[in-house]
Amino acid sequence: MSKVKIARVRIKAKALKKPKRAYADVLRSLSKVLKINRDVTSPLWFSGEPEREHWGDWPIRVTIWNIFKGSGGDHFYNDLRLLCFQSDLILLQEALLSHRSMEELSLDGFQGVHGASYERADKLRDGVMSLARMRPHVTPKRILCKYPEPVLKTPKAALVTQYSVGHGKTLTVVNLHATLIRTIKRAQEELEHLIERLPMAEGPMIFAGDFNTFTPRYFRAVAETLERTLGLRYVKIPDDPRRPVDHLDQIFVRGMDVHSIEIDTRIHSSDHFPIRAIIKILPD
């Protein structure tokens, strides 16, 4: 009896819309930044105790997530606990915190570092936050983006943390929330401004966060700049369910092998889906 060949049919998944921001939350947030302190004297906050002093020779579970200022309430905290349980390194953007709430976000076994973009009149700080099961081996660095948002003049920032990974190597992690409203030229200038201020580092690197690359042209400009200046490669997400306009969050790496990467569509407590990846530092 002859075998019957069955043709494989590839079904393209429909692009998935990200959860929307409630207009009331957006307006409430905007009303709080009419008067801000852009010159924060001590821009770094620390909390928590990490479970390790350096990475071993095992894959690192990384999560990147814009948390929309934690406005998801209890759902947000539950989602963050789940992601922490499944991660070794978590890079958060739009982390609006008091020092007390930062303690709550730094779960057991993690050290949190928050780099402030600005401080509001109510003393809450908006910025980027990196949580890791390992302690940075040098003092982290917060770098303000070159251009603030055009209307309210709120700055954005990057946070640089560096970790010992054995064999004399240092893993450099850049957690960025890029300016939203800017030209492509300014997007490139913003990255070059940031790169000029990075600590000298030739080893493995993770450069990730919310790049606000809402068109293919913006993305190409960002990717080409990072490849040309730092030798970073973009990590493509297979079967990415996001619409092209929602491809704001990205991860670039150097000297690392990516075992897997995905968009976590279970999470709906922010208007961004988290990116989860498992990566390993390449041997010499």
Helices and strands as residue ranges (DSSP letters): H 23-31, E 36-37, E 44-47, E 60-66, G 68-70, H 73-85, E 89-93, H 99-105, E 111-120, E 125-132, E 141-144, E 157-164, E 170-177, H 184-196, E 205-210, H 216-230, E 233-234, G 244-246, E 249-254, E 256-263, E 275-281
